[in-house]
Amino acid sequence: MKKYLVALGTMAMISTASFAQDKSAEKKSDHTTTNVKRHHKGHGQSQMMSQLNLSDQQKQEAKSIREDYQAQVKQLESDKSFTQQQLKEKKATLQKSQREKFQSILTDDQRAKMLAMKSSRKHEGKKMSGDRMEKIKSELTLSEEQETQLQAQHEAFKKDAVAIRENKSLTEDQKKSQLMELRKSQRDSEEKILTAEQLEKLKEIKTKRMEEMKDRDSKRS
């Protein structure tokens, strides 16, 4: 239980480094992270498709489903009459439809295998994340007091964020604005909890992590 709490608290700290960095570097880092994540997701999906041992007919049907989905998304994004929230909801509907169509071309055994693979990937992801957080915690040499403070701050942030998202009186733009302010307040508080040395170390850890992700990305390309 303690490791879980520490992991949550340490996860909340990651945002501190990006906030303390130069704005242009921050934007570049965020852009790189998004691209790497997209590639990893696509790589994982390719692996899953391969392990399902699809027949030639299934591969062709899956290709048609994917191309149809991509065309619909492109058409959707070209329509400027939608708000961001409407666009998000319509994309979610398209994704759900794509998943259902793909599952419909699978056999019962293939569907069961796909569920098992997704469950396994989710479990492995959580384990890797937990191990990484424990390593960061060790390298930063957090005190018990810092762990407690960060955990309390993280819980307060989650509670406030949920309240903002569930506030039906706010527009999507207002929610986004308030969430940004909440995150900024959280990062400001984190900077008061961590020492200057720990903040600098956290920057180094994040930079190293980004380089490792880009290296893996380039090897897989």
C-alpha positions as CSV (number, residue, x, y, z in Angstrom):
1,M,0.0,0.0,0.0
2,K,2.9,2.3,0.9
3,K,4.5,1.8,-2.5
4,Y,1.3,2.6,-4.2
5,L,0.9,5.9,-2.3
6,V,4.5,6.8,-3.0
7,A,4.0,6.0,-6.7
8,L,1.0,8.3,-6.9
9,G,2.8,11.1,-5.1
10,T,5.9,10.8,-7.2
11,M,3.8,10.7,-10.4
12,A,2.4,14.1,-9.4
13,M,5.9,15.5,-9.3
14,I,6.7,14.8,-12.9
15,S,4.9,17.9,-14.1
16,T,7.2,20.0,-12.0
17,A,10.1,19.6,-14.3
18,S,8.3,20.6,-17.4
19,F,6.9,23.7,-15.7
20,A,10.4,24.8,-14.5
21,Q,11.9,24.3,-18.0
22,D,12.0,26.9,-20.7
23,K,8.7,27.2,-22.5
24,S,10.0,26.4,-26.0
25,A,11.8,23.3,-24.6
26,E,8.6,22.3,-22.9
27,K,6.6,22.5,-26.1
28,K,9.2,20.5,-28.0
29,S,9.2,17.8,-25.3
30,D,5.4,17.6,-25.3
31,H,5.4,17.2,-29.0
32,T,8.0,14.5,-29.0
33,T,6.2,12.6,-26.2
34,T,3.0,12.6,-28.1
35,N,4.6,11.3,-31.3
36,V,6.5,8.6,-29.4
37,K,3.3,7.5,-27.6
38,R,1.4,7.3,-30.9
39,H,4.2,5.2,-32.4
40,H,4.2,2.8,-29.4
41,K,0.5,2.4,-29.6
42,G,0.6,1.6,-33.3
43,H,3.5,-0.8,-32.7
44,G,1.5,-2.6,-30.0
45,Q,-1.5,-2.9,-32.3
46,S,0.6,-4.3,-35.1
47,Q,2.0,-6.9,-32.7
48,M,-1.5,-7.9,-31.6
49,M,-2.7,-8.2,-35.2
50,S,0.2,-10.5,-35.9
51,Q,-0.4,-12.7,-32.9
52,L,-4.1,-13.1,-33.8
53,N,-3.0,-15.0,-37.0
54,L,-5.6,-13.4,-39.2
55,S,-6.6,-15.0,-42.4
56,D,-6.0,-13.2,-45.7
57,Q,-9.7,-12.3,-45.9
58,Q,-9.7,-11.0,-42.3
59,K,-6.6,-8.9,-43.1
60,Q,-8.4,-7.3,-46.1
61,E,-11.5,-6.7,-44.1
62,A,-9.5,-5.2,-41.2
63,K,-7.7,-2.9,-43.7
64,S,-11.0,-1.7,-45.1
65,I,-12.4,-1.0,-41.6
66,R,-9.3,1.0,-40.7
67,E,-9.3,3.0,-44.0
68,D,-13.0,3.7,-43.6
69,Y,-12.4,4.9,-40.0
70,Q,-9.5,7.2,-41.1
71,A,-11.5,8.7,-43.8
72,Q,-14.4,9.5,-41.4
73,V,-12.0,11.0,-38.9
74,K,-10.5,13.2,-41.6
75,Q,-13.9,14.4,-42.8
76,L,-14.9,15.0,-39.2
77,E,-11.8,17.1,-38.5
78,S,-12.4,19.2,-41.6
79,D,-15.8,20.3,-40.3
80,K,-15.1,23.5,-38.4
81,S,-18.7,23.8,-37.1
82,F,-18.1,21.4,-34.2
83,T,-16.8,22.5,-30.7
84,Q,-13.9,20.6,-29.2
85,Q,-16.2,18.7,-27.0
86,Q,-18.5,17.7,-29.9
87,L,-15.4,16.6,-31.9
88,K,-14.1,14.5,-29.0
89,E,-17.5,12.8,-28.6
90,K,-17.9,12.1,-32.3
91,K,-14.4,10.6,-32.5
92,A,-15.1,8.4,-29.5
93,T,-18.3,7.1,-31.3
94,L,-16.2,6.4,-34.4
95,Q,-13.6,4.5,-32.4
96,K,-16.2,2.4,-30.7
97,S,-17.8,1.6,-34.0
98,Q,-14.4,0.6,-35.5
99,R,-13.7,-1.7,-32.5
100,E,-17.0,-3.4,-32.9
101,K,-16.6,-3.9,-36.6
102,F,-13.1,-5.4,-36.1
103,Q,-14.3,-7.7,-33.4
104,S,-17.1,-8.9,-35.6
105,I,-14.7,-10.3,-38.2
106,L,-12.8,-12.3,-35.5
107,T,-13.5,-15.9,-34.4
108,D,-14.4,-16.6,-30.8
109,D,-10.9,-17.9,-30.1
110,Q,-9.3,-14.7,-31.6
111,R,-11.6,-12.5,-29.6
112,A,-10.6,-14.4,-26.4
113,K,-6.9,-14.1,-27.3
114,M,-7.2,-10.4,-28.0
115,L,-8.8,-9.8,-24.6
116,A,-6.0,-11.8,-22.9
117,M,-3.3,-9.9,-24.7
118,K,-4.9,-6.5,-23.8
119,S,-5.1,-7.6,-20.1
120,S,-1.5,-8.7,-20.2
121,R,-0.3,-5.5,-21.7
122,K,-2.2,-3.4,-19.2
123,H,-0.7,-5.4,-16.3
124,E,2.9,-5.1,-17.7
125,G,2.4,-1.4,-18.2
126,K,1.3,-0.8,-14.6
127,K,4.3,-2.9,-13.4
128,M,6.8,-0.9,-15.5
129,S,5.2,2.4,-14.3
130,G,5.4,1.3,-10.7
131,D,9.1,0.2,-11.0
132,R,9.9,3.5,-12.7
133,M,8.3,5.5,-10.0
134,E,10.1,3.6,-7.3
135,K,13.4,4.3,-9.1
136,I,12.6,8.0,-9.3
137,K,11.7,8.1,-5.6
138,S,15.0,6.4,-4.8
139,E,17.1,8.8,-7.0
140,L,15.4,11.8,-5.5
141,T,15.9,10.5,-2.0
142,L,12.5,11.8,-0.8
143,S,12.0,12.1,2.9
144,E,9.0,10.6,4.7
145,E,7.7,14.1,5.1
146,Q,8.0,14.9,1.4
147,E,6.2,11.6,0.5
148,T,3.4,12.5,2.8
149,Q,3.1,16.0,1.5
150,L,3.1,15.0,-2.1
151,Q,0.5,12.3,-1.5
152,A,-1.8,14.7,0.3
153,Q,-1.4,17.2,-2.5
154,H,-2.1,14.6,-5.2
155,E,-5.3,13.5,-3.5
156,A,-6.5,17.1,-3.2
157,F,-5.7,17.7,-6.8
158,K,-7.7,14.6,-7.9
159,K,-10.7,15.7,-5.8
160,D,-10.6,19.3,-7.2
161,A,-10.1,18.0,-10.8
162,V,-13.1,15.7,-10.6
163,A,-15.3,18.5,-9.2
164,I,-14.3,20.8,-12.1
165,R,-15.0,18.1,-14.7
166,E,-18.4,17.2,-13.2
167,N,-19.5,20.8,-12.8
168,K,-22.3,21.0,-15.4
169,S,-22.6,24.8,-15.0
170,L,-19.2,25.3,-16.7
171,T,-18.5,25.3,-20.4
172,E,-15.8,23.0,-21.8
173,D,-13.5,26.1,-22.3
174,Q,-14.1,27.1,-18.7
175,K,-13.3,23.6,-17.4
176,K,-10.1,23.6,-19.5
177,S,-9.1,27.0,-18.1
178,Q,-9.8,26.0,-14.5
179,L,-7.9,22.7,-14.9
180,M,-4.9,24.5,-16.2
181,E,-4.9,26.8,-13.3
182,L,-5.3,23.9,-10.9
183,R,-2.3,22.1,-12.5
184,K,-0.2,25.3,-12.3
185,S,-1.2,25.7,-8.6
186,Q,-0.2,22.0,-8.0
187,R,3.2,22.6,-9.7
188,D,3.8,25.7,-7.6
189,S,3.2,23.7,-4.5
190,E,5.4,20.9,-5.6
191,E,8.3,23.3,-6.1
192,K,7.9,24.3,-2.4
193,I,8.1,20.7,-1.3
194,L,11.1,19.6,-3.3
195,T,14.6,21.0,-2.8
196,A,16.4,22.8,-5.6
197,E,18.7,19.8,-6.0
198,Q,15.7,17.4,-6.3
199,L,14.1,19.6,-8.9
200,E,17.3,19.7,-10.9
201,K,17.6,15.9,-10.5
202,L,14.0,15.4,-11.7
203,K,14.8,17.4,-14.8
204,E,17.7,15.2,-15.6
205,I,15.6,12.0,-15.0
206,K,12.9,13.3,-17.3
207,T,15.4,14.3,-20.1
208,K,17.0,10.9,-19.9
209,R,13.7,9.2,-20.0
210,M,12.7,11.1,-23.2
211,E,16.0,10.2,-24.8
212,E,15.5,6.5,-24.1
213,M,11.9,6.7,-25.5
214,K,13.2,8.4,-28.7
215,D,16.0,5.8,-29.1
216,R,13.5,2.9,-28.8
217,D,11.3,4.7,-31.3
218,S,14.0,5.1,-33.8
219,K,15.0,1.4,-33.5
220,R,11.5,0.3,-34.1
221,S,10.9,2.5,-37.1
